[in-house]
């Protein structure tokens, strides 16, 4: 790579900046995942509160 290519690539950030960015991204992803899990838990709790109703056998007969 010559100097013109180096300049066009932008400034070089220290590795600590990249590590901090990666840590922030990972934390954000974990928070998103936790929110999805909380939503799933609420859905499961609502489903668990509903009674299970039997399906009549006539409804299963394809003929």
N, C-alpha and C positions, 0 to 999 in steps of 0.2 A: 504494500500500500504506500503510495507516495504522499507528500504533504497535503496536496489538494484533497485527497480522499480522507485524510485524517481530520482536516478542518470541517469537511461537510458532514462528518459523523456526529458532530456536536461535542460539547464539553464532556470530559471524562469525570464521572462522579466517583468519589471514594467508595471503597467496598462497604464501609459502614453505612453509607446512605442506602445502598442496595439492600443491605441486611435489614435496615429499619423499614424500608418499603415492603420487603417481603414479609416481615413480622406483622406490619399493619394489615397487609392483604390477607394473611392467614387469620388474623384475629377477626377481621371483617367476615371472612368466609365461615369461621366458627360461629359467630353471632347469627349469621343467616341460617346456618344449619340448626342451631339451637332453637331459633324461632320456628323453623319448619317442624322440628320435633315437638315443640309445644303445641302447635296447631294440630299435628297428628294425634297427640295425646288427648286433646279436647274432642276431636272427632271420634276417637275410640271410646272415650267416656260417654259421649252421647249415644253411640251405638250400643254400648253395654247396658244403658238404661232402658232401651227399647226391648219389649218382650219378643221372643222368637215365636213366630206364627207358623204352624205347619202348612205345607203346601198340599192342597187336595190332590190325590192321585189322578183324578180326572184331568187336571191341568197338565199333567206330565204325559198323557196319552196323545201321541202325534196323530192318531187316526180318528 
